[in-house]
């Protein structure tokens, strides 16, 4: 049987109907299916015990990206830049399910904001806004389509990510204005942008906890290295399933 991958959705209130709705971009679903997994969209459950029940029904957890910021109160800071869009219900759910998944050694793949969530769940911190807090930074919010790359990242040799992609560098897309600042407990950086911004993290304690700042779900169709990220994740989830 194929492993079941829990996918965290985004959340909006429909402006026309005034109704709340969950949604996931189809590229996340396609990437999991192409790699051999069964995607399962997870609702935001408030009760920690209920979150534990959700985790008991999946073999891997994928934390997706989204156009929102993690409130700095979650890593012990106040806003030092103009306050961004926050989705507190999503943040609370993703932090709790990430912490429980870490404790149960469930394989985790975090993409863009999902990488940042992993870092904050492990008591790391973020740049609230790269442009104003890191001098000489690249433009990490590309204007071109997400299916195109905009800058290069250097993969740290000897890391899990390096073993997966088998390359020293990758051309990646970039649609974020926040980034990892202080690394969370038990994490190490596995990819860096040319300006020194952390572009990937992984666990030194868990078998498979991988976060990437770019969006491989938009690149995997034509980029074998990005495809291998999903294949490795599904392989680890299948191993846990067995």
C-alpha positions as CSV (number, residue, x, y, z in Angstrom):
1,X,0.0,0.0,0.0
2,X,1.1,3.6,-0.7
3,X,1.9,5.8,2.3
4,X,-0.6,8.4,3.4
5,X,0.8,11.9,3.5
6,X,-0.9,14.5,5.6
7,X,-0.9,17.9,4.0
8,X,-1.6,21.2,5.8
9,X,-3.9,23.4,3.9
10,X,-4.2,27.2,3.7
11,X,-7.3,29.0,5.1
12,X,-9.2,32.0,3.9
13,X,-12.7,33.5,4.3
14,X,-14.5,33.8,1.0
15,X,-15.0,37.5,0.4
16,X,-18.2,37.0,-1.6
17,X,-19.9,34.4,0.6
18,X,-18.3,35.3,3.9
19,X,-17.6,31.6,4.5
20,X,-14.3,30.1,5.7
21,X,-12.6,27.6,3.4
22,X,-9.6,25.4,3.3
23,X,-7.6,25.0,0.1
24,X,-4.4,23.4,-1.2
25,X,-2.7,24.3,-4.5
26,X,-2.9,21.4,-6.9
27,X,0.9,21.3,-7.4
28,X,1.4,20.0,-3.8
29,X,-1.1,17.1,-4.5
30,X,0.5,16.3,-7.8
31,X,4.0,16.1,-6.4
32,X,2.9,13.7,-3.7
33,X,1.0,11.5,-6.1
34,X,3.8,11.5,-8.7
35,X,6.2,10.4,-6.0
36,X,4.0,7.5,-4.9
37,X,2.1,8.8,-1.9
38,X,-1.6,9.3,-1.1
39,X,-2.3,12.9,-0.2
40,X,-4.7,13.6,2.7
41,X,-5.6,17.2,3.5
42,X,-5.7,17.9,7.3
43,X,-8.2,20.3,8.9
44,X,-7.0,22.6,11.7
45,X,-7.8,20.7,14.9
46,X,-7.5,22.7,18.1
47,X,-7.4,19.8,20.6
48,X,-3.9,18.3,20.9
49,X,-5.4,14.9,21.5
50,X,-7.3,15.2,18.2
51,X,-4.1,16.2,16.4
52,X,-2.5,13.1,17.8
53,X,-5.3,11.0,16.3
54,X,-4.6,12.7,12.9
55,X,-1.0,11.8,13.2
56,X,-1.9,8.2,13.9
57,X,-3.5,8.0,10.5
58,X,-0.7,9.3,8.3
59,X,2.9,8.1,7.5
60,X,4.4,11.5,6.6
61,X,3.6,15.2,7.2
62,X,4.0,17.9,4.6
63,X,3.8,21.5,5.7
64,X,2.9,23.8,2.8
65,X,3.7,27.4,2.2
66,X,1.3,30.3,2.2
67,X,1.0,34.1,1.9
68,X,1.2,34.8,5.6
69,X,3.7,35.4,8.5
70,X,4.3,33.6,11.7
71,X,3.7,36.1,14.5
72,X,7.0,36.8,16.2
73,X,5.5,36.2,19.6
74,X,5.9,32.5,18.8
75,X,9.7,32.9,18.9
76,X,9.8,35.4,21.7
77,X,9.9,38.7,19.8
78,X,7.7,41.6,19.0
79,X,7.1,43.1,15.6
80,X,10.1,45.2,14.6
81,X,8.8,45.8,11.1
82,X,5.4,46.6,9.7
83,X,3.1,43.9,10.9
84,X,2.4,41.3,8.2
85,X,-0.6,39.1,7.5
86,X,-1.0,36.4,10.2
87,X,-3.2,33.3,10.3
88,X,-3.1,32.4,13.9
89,X,-5.4,29.3,13.6
90,X,-3.1,27.9,11.0
91,X,0.1,28.7,12.9
92,X,-1.2,27.1,16.2
93,X,-2.2,24.0,14.4
94,X,1.0,23.6,12.3
95,X,3.3,24.3,15.3
96,X,1.4,21.7,17.4
97,X,1.3,19.0,14.8
98,X,4.9,19.6,14.0
99,X,6.0,19.2,17.6
100,X,3.9,16.0,18.0
101,X,5.3,14.6,14.7
102,X,8.9,15.3,15.8
103,X,8.2,13.5,19.1
104,X,6.8,10.5,17.2
105,X,9.6,10.6,14.5
106,X,7.1,11.0,11.7
107,X,8.8,12.1,8.5
108,X,8.3,15.8,7.8
109,X,8.8,17.9,4.7
110,X,8.4,21.6,5.1
111,X,8.1,23.9,2.1
112,X,8.7,27.7,2.3
113,X,6.6,28.7,5.3
114,X,6.6,25.1,6.3
115,X,10.4,25.2,6.7
116,X,10.0,28.3,8.9
117,X,7.4,26.5,11.0
118,X,9.8,23.6,11.6
119,X,12.4,26.1,12.8
120,X,10.0,28.0,15.1
121,X,8.6,24.7,16.5
122,X,12.1,23.9,17.6
123,X,12.6,27.3,19.3
124,X,14.4,29.0,16.4
125,X,13.8,32.5,15.2
126,X,13.0,34.3,11.9
127,X,13.9,37.4,10.0
128,X,10.6,39.2,10.0
129,X,11.5,40.9,6.8
130,X,14.7,40.0,4.9
131,X,15.0,43.3,3.0
132,X,14.9,45.5,6.1
133,X,16.8,43.2,8.4
134,X,19.6,41.8,6.3
135,X,21.8,44.2,4.4
136,X,22.8,43.2,0.9
137,X,20.1,40.5,0.6
138,X,18.8,39.3,-2.8
139,X,15.3,39.9,-3.8
140,X,13.6,36.8,-2.5
141,X,10.2,37.6,-3.9
142,X,10.5,36.9,-7.6
143,X,8.1,38.5,-10.1
144,X,8.4,35.7,-12.7
145,X,6.2,32.5,-12.6
146,X,6.9,30.1,-9.8
147,X,7.7,27.4,-12.4
148,X,10.9,29.3,-13.2
149,X,14.0,29.7,-11.0
150,X,15.3,33.1,-9.9
151,X,18.5,32.4,-8.0
152,X,21.0,29.7,-7.0
153,X,21.4,27.9,-3.6
154,X,24.5,26.1,-2.5
155,X,23.9,22.7,-0.9
156,X,26.0,21.9,2.2
157,X,28.1,18.7,1.5
158,X,27.4,15.7,3.8
159,X,23.8,16.7,4.6
160,X,20.6,14.7,4.0
161,X,19.6,17.2,1.3
162,X,23.0,16.7,-0.5
163,X,22.5,13.0,-0.5
164,X,19.0,13.3,-1.9
165,X,19.7,15.8,-4.7
166,X,23.3,14.7,-5.5
167,X,24.3,18.2,-6.5
168,X,26.4,21.0,-5.1
169,X,24.1,23.8,-6.3
170,X,20.4,24.2,-7.3
171,X,18.5,26.8,-9.3
172,X,15.4,27.6,-7.2
173,X,12.3,29.8,-7.2
174,X,11.8,32.3,-4.4
175,X,8.6,33.7,-3.1
176,X,9.2,34.7,0.6
177,X,10.1,37.8,2.6
178,X,10.8,36.0,5.9
179,X,13.6,33.4,6.5
180,X,15.3,31.4,9.2
181,X,17.5,33.6,11.4
182,X,18.4,31.6,14.6
183,X,18.4,27.8,14.0
184,X,16.0,25.7,16.1
185,X,17.3,23.1,18.5
186,X,18.7,20.1,16.7
187,X,18.6,21.7,13.3
188,X,21.4,22.5,10.9
189,X,21.4,24.5,7.6
190,X,21.7,22.4,4.5
191,X,21.3,25.1,1.8
192,X,22.3,28.7,1.6
193,X,21.5,31.5,-0.9
194,X,24.3,33.5,-2.5
195,X,23.5,36.3,0.1
196,X,23.9,33.9,3.0
197,X,20.2,33.5,3.7
198,X,19.4,30.0,5.0
199,X,17.4,28.2,2.3
200,X,17.1,24.7,3.8
201,X,17.2,23.0,7.2
202,X,17.2,19.4,8.5
203,X,17.2,17.6,11.8
204,X,20.3,16.2,13.4
205,X,18.1,14.1,15.7
206,X,15.2,12.7,13.6
207,X,15.5,10.3,10.7
208,X,13.8,12.6,8.1
209,X,12.9,16.2,8.9
210,X,13.7,18.4,5.9
211,X,12.7,22.0,5.2
212,X,13.4,24.0,2.0
213,X,12.7,27.6,1.5
214,X,11.9,27.3,-2.2
215,X,8.9,25.6,-3.9
216,X,10.0,22.3,-5.4
217,X,6.3,21.4,-6.1
218,X,6.4,24.0,-8.9
219,X,9.7,22.7,-10.3
220,X,9.6,18.9,-9.9
221,X,8.1,18.3,-13.4
222,X,11.2,19.5,-15.2
223,X,13.8,19.4,-12.4
224,X,15.0,15.9,-11.3
225,X,16.7,17.2,-8.2
226,X,13.4,18.7,-6.9
227,X,11.6,15.5,-7.9
228,X,14.1,13.5,-5.8
229,X,13.1,15.5,-2.7
230,X,9.6,14.2,-2.9
231,X,10.7,10.7,-3.8
232,X,13.0,10.6,-0.8
233,X,10.2,11.9,1.5
234,X,7.7,9.3,0.2
235,X,10.3,6.5,0.5
236,X,10.9,7.4,4.2
237,X,7.1,7.5,4.8
238,X,6.8,4.1,3.2
239,X,9.6,2.8,5.4
240,X,7.7,4.1,8.5
241,X,4.5,2.5,7.2
242,X,6.2,-0.9,6.8
